[in-house]
Amino acid sequence: MGLGIGLGAILALFLSRFLAGLLYGVKSNDPITLAAVSVLLLVAALAATLLPARRATRVDPMVALRYE
């Protein structure tokens, strides 16, 4: 996951000149904004994987095997 965030940050820096026209009040290569968006996406990815994994650990393995 960290590799994807790193590659995404590098690509964002390279593509920042194309995004400059779409942004209002923020520089296209603002490190604080890039870090905040990276943290937000990381939290969303963790929430998307953590909640189903916790729910799956509460199921009895024999019940899950018999269901399929």
Secondary structure, 3 states (H helix, E strand, C coil): CHHHHHHHHHHHHHCHHHHCCCCCCCCCCCHHHHHHHHHHHHHHHHHHHHHHHHHHHCCCHHHHHHHC
